[in-house]
Amino acid sequence: AVRPTLFLGSRGAANFRLTIRARDNAYHSGNWGGLLSNPGTQLANALACLVNAKGVLQVAALKPDSLTDAVRAILSDIEVGGMPGDPALADGWGEQGLTPAERLYGWNTLEVLAFETGNPARPMNAIPGSATAVCQLRFVVGTDWENLVRHVESHLHQHGFDNVSVEFMRGSPATRLDPQDPLVAWALDTLARSSGKKPALLPNLGGSLPNEVFADILGLPTLWVPHSYPACGQHGVNEHMLTSVAREGLAIMTRLFWQLGEEGEQLMSRHHQWRRGEQ
Protein backbone atom coordinates (compact mmCIF):
# COMPACT_ATOMS: atom_id res chain seq x y z
CA ALA A 1 0.00 0.00 0.00
CA VAL A 2 2.99 2.33 0.52
CA ARG A 3 4.34 2.15 -3.05
CA PRO A 4 2.55 1.56 -6.34
CA THR A 5 3.74 -1.72 -7.83
CA LEU A 6 4.49 -3.03 -11.29
CA PHE A 7 4.98 -6.75 -11.83
CA LEU A 8 5.96 -8.44 -15.05
CA GLY A 9 4.43 -11.91 -14.78
CA SER A 10 3.60 -14.51 -12.17
CA ARG A 11 4.91 -17.65 -10.57
CA GLY A 12 3.44 -20.87 -11.87
CA ALA A 13 1.65 -23.43 -9.74
CA ALA A 14 1.53 -27.21 -10.04
CA ASN A 15 -0.62 -29.34 -7.74
CA PHE A 16 0.07 -33.04 -7.35
CA ARG A 17 -1.11 -35.90 -5.16
CA LEU A 18 1.04 -38.45 -3.33
CA THR A 19 -0.59 -41.72 -2.28
CA ILE A 20 0.46 -44.92 -0.53
CA ARG A 21 -2.04 -47.79 -0.64
CA ALA A 22 -0.67 -50.58 1.52
CA ARG A 23 -3.81 -52.69 1.89
CA ASP A 24 -7.60 -52.54 1.60
CA ASN A 25 -8.36 -52.56 5.33
CA ALA A 26 -7.09 -51.03 8.55
CA TYR A 27 -5.77 -53.53 11.11
CA HIS A 28 -5.75 -53.43 14.91
CA SER A 29 -2.54 -51.77 16.11
CA GLY A 30 -2.29 -54.03 19.13
CA ASN A 31 -2.44 -57.23 17.13
CA TRP A 32 -0.41 -56.07 14.14
CA GLY A 33 1.62 -53.06 15.24
CA GLY A 34 5.30 -53.50 14.39
CA LEU A 35 4.43 -56.15 11.79
CA LEU A 36 2.53 -54.15 9.19
CA SER A 37 3.83 -51.03 7.46
CA ASN A 38 2.05 -47.79 8.33
CA PRO A 39 1.28 -45.73 5.20
CA GLY A 40 0.86 -42.57 7.28
CA THR A 41 4.33 -42.93 8.74
CA GLN A 42 5.81 -43.77 5.37
CA LEU A 43 4.16 -40.86 3.59
CA ALA A 44 5.23 -38.42 6.31
CA ASN A 45 8.82 -39.49 5.71
CA ALA A 46 8.37 -39.30 1.94
CA LEU A 47 7.16 -35.72 2.30
CA ALA A 48 10.16 -34.89 4.47
CA CYS A 49 12.30 -36.28 1.66
CA LEU A 50 10.79 -33.72 -0.75
CA VAL A 51 10.78 -30.67 1.55
CA ASN A 52 12.72 -30.56 4.80
CA ALA A 53 11.74 -29.34 8.26
CA LYS A 54 12.82 -25.79 7.34
CA GLY A 55 10.63 -25.65 4.23
CA VAL A 56 13.52 -26.08 1.78
CA LEU A 57 12.74 -27.87 -1.49
CA GLN A 58 14.96 -30.96 -1.74
CA VAL A 59 14.33 -31.95 -5.38
CA ALA A 60 17.25 -30.37 -7.25
CA ALA A 61 15.61 -30.91 -10.65
CA LEU A 62 12.70 -28.67 -9.63
CA LYS A 63 14.81 -25.70 -8.57
CA PRO A 64 15.03 -22.66 -10.91
CA ASP A 65 17.96 -21.30 -12.86
CA SER A 66 16.58 -17.78 -13.30
CA LEU A 67 17.62 -15.97 -10.10
CA THR A 68 20.23 -13.90 -11.91
CA ASP A 69 22.25 -10.98 -10.59
CA ALA A 70 19.90 -8.65 -12.49
CA VAL A 71 16.83 -10.14 -10.77
CA ARG A 72 18.60 -9.98 -7.40
CA ALA A 73 19.34 -6.29 -7.99
CA ILE A 74 15.66 -5.59 -8.65
CA LEU A 75 14.56 -7.51 -5.56
CA SER A 76 17.11 -5.76 -3.34
CA ASP A 77 14.72 -2.78 -3.36
CA ILE A 78 11.77 -4.87 -2.13
CA GLU A 79 10.74 -5.44 1.49
CA VAL A 80 8.30 -8.25 2.26
CA GLY A 81 5.76 -7.98 5.06
CA GLY A 82 5.75 -5.56 7.94
CA MET A 83 2.44 -3.93 7.06
CA PRO A 84 -0.53 -3.88 9.49
CA GLY A 85 -2.33 -7.20 9.23
CA ASP A 86 0.63 -9.05 7.70
CA PRO A 87 1.71 -12.31 9.39
CA ALA A 88 5.12 -12.40 11.04
CA LEU A 89 7.76 -14.00 8.82
CA ALA A 90 9.20 -17.27 10.14
CA ASP A 91 12.88 -17.06 11.06
CA GLY A 92 15.09 -19.49 9.16
CA TRP A 93 12.27 -20.77 6.95
CA GLY A 94 12.79 -21.47 3.25
CA GLU A 95 15.81 -21.59 0.97
CA GLN A 96 18.90 -20.49 2.86
CA GLY A 97 21.13 -17.68 1.59
CA LEU A 98 18.23 -15.79 0.01
CA THR A 99 16.45 -12.67 1.18
CA PRO A 100 12.69 -12.87 1.86
CA ALA A 101 12.03 -11.09 -1.44
CA GLU A 102 14.26 -13.53 -3.33
CA ARG A 103 12.51 -16.51 -1.74
CA LEU A 104 9.06 -15.14 -2.58
CA TYR A 105 9.59 -13.70 -6.05
CA GLY A 106 12.71 -15.44 -7.35
CA TRP A 107 12.57 -19.00 -6.05
CA ASN A 108 10.38 -22.11 -5.78
CA THR A 109 8.50 -23.45 -2.79
CA LEU A 110 6.86 -26.81 -2.17
CA GLU A 111 3.86 -26.68 0.16
CA VAL A 112 1.89 -29.54 1.71
CA LEU A 113 -1.71 -28.39 1.29
CA ALA A 114 -3.44 -31.41 2.82
CA PHE A 115 -2.43 -34.70 4.43
CA GLU A 116 -4.73 -37.48 5.58
CA THR A 117 -4.36 -41.00 6.90
CA GLY A 118 -7.02 -42.89 8.82
CA ASN A 119 -9.92 -40.75 10.05
CA PRO A 120 -8.67 -37.68 11.98
CA ALA A 121 -12.23 -36.85 13.07
CA ARG A 122 -12.73 -40.32 14.63
CA PRO A 123 -9.32 -41.98 15.05
CA MET A 124 -9.31 -45.73 15.65
CA ASN A 125 -6.68 -47.91 17.32
CA ALA A 126 -5.75 -49.27 13.94
CA ILE A 127 -2.97 -49.10 11.37
CA PRO A 128 -4.47 -47.29 8.37
CA GLY A 129 -4.49 -48.98 5.00
CA SER A 130 -3.61 -45.86 3.00
CA ALA A 131 -2.41 -42.27 3.19
CA THR A 132 -2.60 -39.37 0.78
CA ALA A 133 -1.26 -35.83 0.56
CA VAL A 134 -1.85 -32.97 -1.86
CA CYS A 135 1.17 -30.78 -2.53
CA GLN A 136 1.83 -27.68 -4.56
CA LEU A 137 4.94 -26.37 -6.26
CA ARG A 138 5.01 -22.60 -6.72
CA PHE A 139 7.70 -21.89 -9.28
CA VAL A 140 9.35 -19.18 -11.35
CA VAL A 141 10.51 -19.25 -14.96
CA GLY A 142 13.42 -21.60 -15.58
CA THR A 143 11.78 -24.56 -13.81
CA ASP A 144 11.20 -27.93 -15.51
CA TRP A 145 7.70 -28.17 -14.06
CA GLU A 146 6.19 -30.05 -17.00
CA ASN A 147 8.28 -33.08 -15.96
CA LEU A 148 7.32 -32.70 -12.30
CA VAL A 149 5.97 -36.26 -11.90
CA ARG A 150 9.14 -37.80 -13.32
CA HIS A 151 11.38 -35.66 -11.12
CA VAL A 152 9.38 -36.36 -7.94
CA GLU A 153 9.21 -40.10 -8.65
CA SER A 154 12.93 -40.26 -9.38
CA HIS A 155 13.77 -38.40 -6.16
CA LEU A 156 11.49 -40.63 -4.07
CA HIS A 157 12.90 -43.79 -5.63
CA GLN A 158 16.45 -42.62 -4.88
CA HIS A 159 15.45 -42.37 -1.22
CA GLY A 160 13.72 -45.75 -1.05
CA PHE A 161 10.09 -44.66 -1.43
CA ASP A 162 9.13 -46.92 -4.33
CA ASN A 163 5.57 -47.42 -3.03
CA VAL A 164 4.47 -43.77 -3.41
CA SER A 165 2.31 -43.01 -6.43
CA VAL A 166 2.55 -39.50 -7.86
CA GLU A 167 -0.42 -38.00 -9.69
CA PHE A 168 -0.31 -34.64 -11.47
CA MET A 169 -3.53 -32.74 -10.77
CA ARG A 170 -3.28 -29.36 -12.49
CA GLY A 171 -0.77 -26.65 -13.27
CA SER A 172 -0.13 -23.32 -14.94
CA PRO A 173 3.14 -21.91 -16.35
CA ALA A 174 5.30 -19.18 -14.90
CA THR A 175 5.82 -16.00 -16.92
CA ARG A 176 8.15 -13.01 -16.72
CA LEU A 177 8.63 -10.11 -19.11
CA ASP A 178 12.32 -9.24 -19.34
CA PRO A 179 12.92 -6.26 -16.99
CA GLN A 180 15.22 -4.74 -19.63
CA ASP A 181 12.31 -4.33 -22.06
CA PRO A 182 11.88 -0.56 -22.75
CA LEU A 183 8.19 -0.88 -21.88
CA VAL A 184 9.15 -1.54 -18.26
CA ALA A 185 11.09 1.72 -17.86
CA TRP A 186 8.22 3.61 -19.52
CA ALA A 187 5.64 2.10 -17.16
CA LEU A 188 7.75 2.79 -14.07
CA ASP A 189 8.24 6.41 -15.12
CA THR A 190 4.52 6.84 -15.71
CA LEU A 191 3.66 5.31 -12.32
CA ALA A 192 6.15 7.62 -10.60
CA ARG A 193 4.78 10.74 -12.28
CA SER A 194 1.13 9.91 -11.56
CA SER A 195 1.67 8.91 -7.91
CA GLY A 196 4.62 11.06 -6.85
CA LYS A 197 6.18 7.92 -5.36
CA LYS A 198 8.98 5.56 -6.31
CA PRO A 199 7.22 2.46 -7.67
CA ALA A 200 8.20 -1.07 -6.68
CA LEU A 201 9.21 -3.39 -9.52
CA LEU A 202 8.64 -7.13 -9.17
CA PRO A 203 9.94 -9.56 -11.82
CA ASN A 204 6.80 -11.58 -11.15
CA LEU A 205 3.99 -11.94 -8.66
CA GLY A 206 4.46 -14.48 -5.88
CA GLY A 207 1.07 -15.99 -6.71
CA SER A 208 -0.25 -17.32 -9.99
CA LEU A 209 -2.37 -15.84 -12.78
CA PRO A 210 -3.33 -17.12 -16.27
CA ASN A 211 -0.79 -14.68 -17.70
CA GLU A 212 0.49 -17.31 -20.13
CA VAL A 213 -2.62 -16.65 -22.24
CA PHE A 214 -1.20 -13.21 -23.05
CA ALA A 215 2.55 -13.82 -22.73
CA ASP A 216 2.87 -17.26 -24.35
CA ILE A 217 -0.18 -17.89 -26.52
CA LEU A 218 -0.62 -14.33 -27.85
CA GLY A 219 3.05 -13.36 -27.50
CA LEU A 220 2.29 -10.02 -25.83
CA PRO A 221 4.42 -8.06 -23.35
CA THR A 222 2.61 -7.99 -20.00
CA LEU A 223 2.66 -5.20 -17.40
CA TRP A 224 0.55 -5.74 -14.28
CA VAL A 225 -0.43 -2.94 -11.87
CA PRO A 226 -2.18 -4.29 -8.73
CA HIS A 227 -4.79 -2.12 -7.01
CA SER A 228 -4.66 -3.66 -3.55
CA TYR A 229 -2.20 -4.43 -0.76
CA PRO A 230 -0.79 -7.66 0.76
CA ALA A 231 -3.01 -7.68 3.89
CA CYS A 232 -6.25 -7.49 1.89
CA GLY A 233 -7.38 -10.92 3.16
CA GLN A 234 -7.26 -12.35 -0.35
CA HIS A 235 -9.42 -15.49 -0.72
CA GLY A 236 -10.62 -15.01 2.89
CA VAL A 237 -14.06 -14.13 4.26
CA ASN A 238 -12.78 -10.63 5.08
CA GLU A 239 -11.26 -9.87 1.67
CA HIS A 240 -11.34 -6.13 1.07
CA MET A 241 -9.64 -3.19 -0.64
CA LEU A 242 -8.72 0.23 0.71
CA THR A 243 -10.37 3.31 -0.76
CA SER A 244 -7.07 5.18 -0.78
CA VAL A 245 -5.29 2.42 -2.72
CA ALA A 246 -8.17 2.02 -5.18
CA ARG A 247 -8.27 5.79 -5.81
CA GLU A 248 -4.53 5.91 -6.42
CA GLY A 249 -4.78 2.89 -8.70
CA LEU A 250 -7.47 4.54 -10.81
CA ALA A 251 -5.32 7.67 -11.19
CA ILE A 252 -2.32 5.57 -12.19
CA MET A 253 -4.26 3.58 -14.77
CA THR A 254 -5.86 6.71 -16.23
CA ARG A 255 -2.43 8.15 -16.93
CA LEU A 256 -1.03 4.82 -18.18
CA PHE A 257 -3.85 4.40 -20.69
CA TRP A 258 -3.66 8.04 -21.75
CA GLN A 259 0.08 7.83 -22.31
CA LEU A 260 -0.32 4.53 -24.14
CA GLY A 261 -2.83 6.17 -26.45
CA GLU A 262 -0.48 9.08 -27.06
CA GLU A 263 2.78 7.12 -27.37
CA GLY A 264 1.66 3.60 -28.16
CA GLU A 265 2.99 3.38 -31.71
CA GLN A 266 6.45 4.67 -30.72
CA LEU A 267 6.53 2.50 -27.59
CA MET A 268 5.74 -0.69 -29.49
CA SER A 269 8.28 0.22 -32.16
CA ARG A 270 10.96 0.52 -29.45
CA HIS A 271 9.77 -2.76 -27.93
CA HIS A 272 10.04 -4.63 -31.25
CA GLN A 273 13.43 -3.09 -32.02
CA TRP A 274 14.70 -4.20 -28.62
CA ARG A 275 13.33 -7.70 -29.20
CA ARG A 276 15.04 -7.96 -32.56
CA GLY A 277 18.28 -6.79 -30.96
CA GLU A 278 18.04 -9.56 -28.36
CA GLN A 279 17.50 -12.18 -31.04
C-alpha positions as CSV (number, residue, x, y, z in Angstrom):
1,A,0.0,0.0,0.0
2,V,3.0,2.3,0.5
3,R,4.3,2.2,-3.0
4,P,2.6,1.6,-6.3
5,T,3.7,-1.7,-7.8
6,L,4.5,-3.0,-11.3
7,F,5.0,-6.8,-11.8
8,L,6.0,-8.4,-15.0
9,G,4.4,-11.9,-14.8
10,S,3.6,-14.5,-12.2
11,R,4.9,-17.6,-10.6
12,G,3.4,-20.9,-11.9
13,A,1.6,-23.4,-9.7
14,A,1.5,-27.2,-10.0
15,N,-0.6,-29.3,-7.7
16,F,0.1,-33.0,-7.3
17,R,-1.1,-35.9,-5.2
18,L,1.0,-38.5,-3.3
19,T,-0.6,-41.7,-2.3
20,I,0.5,-44.9,-0.5
21,R,-2.0,-47.8,-0.6
22,A,-0.7,-50.6,1.5
23,R,-3.8,-52.7,1.9
24,D,-7.6,-52.5,1.6
25,N,-8.4,-52.6,5.3
26,A,-7.1,-51.0,8.6
27,Y,-5.8,-53.5,11.1
28,H,-5.8,-53.4,14.9
29,S,-2.5,-51.8,16.1
30,G,-2.3,-54.0,19.1
31,N,-2.4,-57.2,17.1
32,W,-0.4,-56.1,14.1
33,G,1.6,-53.1,15.2
34,G,5.3,-53.5,14.4
35,L,4.4,-56.1,11.8
36,L,2.5,-54.2,9.2
37,S,3.8,-51.0,7.5
38,N,2.0,-47.8,8.3
39,P,1.3,-45.7,5.2
40,G,0.9,-42.6,7.3
41,T,4.3,-42.9,8.7
42,Q,5.8,-43.8,5.4
43,L,4.2,-40.9,3.6
44,A,5.2,-38.4,6.3
45,N,8.8,-39.5,5.7
46,A,8.4,-39.3,1.9
47,L,7.2,-35.7,2.3
48,A,10.2,-34.9,4.5
49,C,12.3,-36.3,1.7
50,L,10.8,-33.7,-0.7
51,V,10.8,-30.7,1.5
52,N,12.7,-30.6,4.8
53,A,11.7,-29.3,8.3
54,K,12.8,-25.8,7.3
55,G,10.6,-25.7,4.2
56,V,13.5,-26.1,1.8
57,L,12.7,-27.9,-1.5
58,Q,15.0,-31.0,-1.7
59,V,14.3,-31.9,-5.4
60,A,17.2,-30.4,-7.2
61,A,15.6,-30.9,-10.7
62,L,12.7,-28.7,-9.6
63,K,14.8,-25.7,-8.6
64,P,15.0,-22.7,-10.9
65,D,18.0,-21.3,-12.9
66,S,16.6,-17.8,-13.3
67,L,17.6,-16.0,-10.1
68,T,20.2,-13.9,-11.9
69,D,22.3,-11.0,-10.6
70,A,19.9,-8.7,-12.5
71,V,16.8,-10.1,-10.8
72,R,18.6,-10.0,-7.4
73,A,19.3,-6.3,-8.0
74,I,15.7,-5.6,-8.7
75,L,14.6,-7.5,-5.6
76,S,17.1,-5.8,-3.3
77,D,14.7,-2.8,-3.4
78,I,11.8,-4.9,-2.1
79,E,10.7,-5.4,1.5
80,V,8.3,-8.2,2.3
81,G,5.8,-8.0,5.1
82,G,5.8,-5.6,7.9
83,M,2.4,-3.9,7.1
84,P,-0.5,-3.9,9.5
85,G,-2.3,-7.2,9.2
86,D,0.6,-9.1,7.7
87,P,1.7,-12.3,9.4
88,A,5.1,-12.4,11.0
89,L,7.8,-14.0,8.8
90,A,9.2,-17.3,10.1
91,D,12.9,-17.1,11.1
92,G,15.1,-19.5,9.2
93,W,12.3,-20.8,6.9
94,G,12.8,-21.5,3.3
95,E,15.8,-21.6,1.0
96,Q,18.9,-20.5,2.9
97,G,21.1,-17.7,1.6
98,L,18.2,-15.8,0.0
99,T,16.5,-12.7,1.2
100,P,12.7,-12.9,1.9
101,A,12.0,-11.1,-1.4
102,E,14.3,-13.5,-3.3
103,R,12.5,-16.5,-1.7
104,L,9.1,-15.1,-2.6
105,Y,9.6,-13.7,-6.1
106,G,12.7,-15.4,-7.4
107,W,12.6,-19.0,-6.0
108,N,10.4,-22.1,-5.8
109,T,8.5,-23.4,-2.8
110,L,6.9,-26.8,-2.2
111,E,3.9,-26.7,0.2
112,V,1.9,-29.5,1.7
113,L,-1.7,-28.4,1.3
114,A,-3.4,-31.4,2.8
115,F,-2.4,-34.7,4.4
116,E,-4.7,-37.5,5.6
117,T,-4.4,-41.0,6.9
118,G,-7.0,-42.9,8.8
119,N,-9.9,-40.7,10.1
120,P,-8.7,-37.7,12.0
121,A,-12.2,-36.9,13.1
122,R,-12.7,-40.3,14.6
123,P,-9.3,-42.0,15.0
124,M,-9.3,-45.7,15.7
125,N,-6.7,-47.9,17.3
126,A,-5.7,-49.3,13.9
127,I,-3.0,-49.1,11.4
128,P,-4.5,-47.3,8.4
129,G,-4.5,-49.0,5.0
130,S,-3.6,-45.9,3.0
131,A,-2.4,-42.3,3.2
132,T,-2.6,-39.4,0.8
133,A,-1.3,-35.8,0.6
134,V,-1.9,-33.0,-1.9
135,C,1.2,-30.8,-2.5
136,Q,1.8,-27.7,-4.6
137,L,4.9,-26.4,-6.3
138,R,5.0,-22.6,-6.7
139,F,7.7,-21.9,-9.3
140,V,9.3,-19.2,-11.3
141,V,10.5,-19.2,-15.0
142,G,13.4,-21.6,-15.6
143,T,11.8,-24.6,-13.8
144,D,11.2,-27.9,-15.5
145,W,7.7,-28.2,-14.1
146,E,6.2,-30.1,-17.0
147,N,8.3,-33.1,-16.0
148,L,7.3,-32.7,-12.3
149,V,6.0,-36.3,-11.9
150,R,9.1,-37.8,-13.3
151,H,11.4,-35.7,-11.1
152,V,9.4,-36.4,-7.9
153,E,9.2,-40.1,-8.7
154,S,12.9,-40.3,-9.4
155,H,13.8,-38.4,-6.2
156,L,11.5,-40.6,-4.1
157,H,12.9,-43.8,-5.6
158,Q,16.5,-42.6,-4.9
159,H,15.5,-42.4,-1.2
160,G,13.7,-45.7,-1.0
161,F,10.1,-44.7,-1.4
162,D,9.1,-46.9,-4.3
163,N,5.6,-47.4,-3.0
164,V,4.5,-43.8,-3.4
165,S,2.3,-43.0,-6.4
166,V,2.6,-39.5,-7.9
167,E,-0.4,-38.0,-9.7
168,F,-0.3,-34.6,-11.5
169,M,-3.5,-32.7,-10.8
170,R,-3.3,-29.4,-12.5
171,G,-0.8,-26.7,-13.3
172,S,-0.1,-23.3,-14.9
173,P,3.1,-21.9,-16.3
174,A,5.3,-19.2,-14.9
175,T,5.8,-16.0,-16.9
176,R,8.1,-13.0,-16.7
177,L,8.6,-10.1,-19.1
178,D,12.3,-9.2,-19.3
179,P,12.9,-6.3,-17.0
180,Q,15.2,-4.7,-19.6
181,D,12.3,-4.3,-22.1
182,P,11.9,-0.6,-22.7
183,L,8.2,-0.9,-21.9
184,V,9.2,-1.5,-18.3
185,A,11.1,1.7,-17.9
186,W,8.2,3.6,-19.5
187,A,5.6,2.1,-17.2
188,L,7.8,2.8,-14.1
189,D,8.2,6.4,-15.1
190,T,4.5,6.8,-15.7
191,L,3.7,5.3,-12.3
192,A,6.1,7.6,-10.6
193,R,4.8,10.7,-12.3
194,S,1.1,9.9,-11.6
195,S,1.7,8.9,-7.9
196,G,4.6,11.1,-6.8
197,K,6.2,7.9,-5.4
198,K,9.0,5.6,-6.3
199,P,7.2,2.5,-7.7
200,A,8.2,-1.1,-6.7
201,L,9.2,-3.4,-9.5
202,L,8.6,-7.1,-9.2
203,P,9.9,-9.6,-11.8
204,N,6.8,-11.6,-11.2
205,L,4.0,-11.9,-8.7
206,G,4.5,-14.5,-5.9
207,G,1.1,-16.0,-6.7
208,S,-0.2,-17.3,-10.0
209,L,-2.4,-15.8,-12.8
210,P,-3.3,-17.1,-16.3
211,N,-0.8,-14.7,-17.7
212,E,0.5,-17.3,-20.1
213,V,-2.6,-16.7,-22.2
214,F,-1.2,-13.2,-23.0
215,A,2.5,-13.8,-22.7
216,D,2.9,-17.3,-24.4
217,I,-0.2,-17.9,-26.5
218,L,-0.6,-14.3,-27.8
219,G,3.1,-13.4,-27.5
220,L,2.3,-10.0,-25.8
221,P,4.4,-8.1,-23.4
222,T,2.6,-8.0,-20.0
223,L,2.7,-5.2,-17.4
224,W,0.6,-5.7,-14.3
225,V,-0.4,-2.9,-11.9
226,P,-2.2,-4.3,-8.7
227,H,-4.8,-2.1,-7.0
228,S,-4.7,-3.7,-3.6
229,Y,-2.2,-4.4,-0.8
230,P,-0.8,-7.7,0.8
231,A,-3.0,-7.7,3.9
232,C,-6.3,-7.5,1.9
233,G,-7.4,-10.9,3.2
234,Q,-7.3,-12.3,-0.4
235,H,-9.4,-15.5,-0.7
236,G,-10.6,-15.0,2.9
237,V,-14.1,-14.1,4.3
238,N,-12.8,-10.6,5.1
239,E,-11.3,-9.9,1.7
240,H,-11.3,-6.1,1.1
241,M,-9.6,-3.2,-0.6
242,L,-8.7,0.2,0.7
243,T,-10.4,3.3,-0.8
244,S,-7.1,5.2,-0.8
245,V,-5.3,2.4,-2.7
246,A,-8.2,2.0,-5.2
247,R,-8.3,5.8,-5.8
248,E,-4.5,5.9,-6.4
249,G,-4.8,2.9,-8.7
250,L,-7.5,4.5,-10.8
251,A,-5.3,7.7,-11.2
252,I,-2.3,5.6,-12.2
253,M,-4.3,3.6,-14.8
254,T,-5.9,6.7,-16.2
255,R,-2.4,8.2,-16.9
256,L,-1.0,4.8,-18.2
257,F,-3.9,4.4,-20.7
258,W,-3.7,8.0,-21.7
259,Q,0.1,7.8,-22.3
260,L,-0.3,4.5,-24.1
261,G,-2.8,6.2,-26.4
262,E,-0.5,9.1,-27.1
263,E,2.8,7.1,-27.4
264,G,1.7,3.6,-28.2
265,E,3.0,3.4,-31.7
266,Q,6.5,4.7,-30.7
267,L,6.5,2.5,-27.6
268,M,5.7,-0.7,-29.5
269,S,8.3,0.2,-32.2
270,R,11.0,0.5,-29.4
271,H,9.8,-2.8,-27.9
272,H,10.0,-4.6,-31.3
273,Q,13.4,-3.1,-32.0
274,W,14.7,-4.2,-28.6
275,R,13.3,-7.7,-29.2
276,R,15.0,-8.0,-32.6
277,G,18.3,-6.8,-31.0
278,E,18.0,-9.6,-28.4
279,Q,17.5,-12.2,-31.0
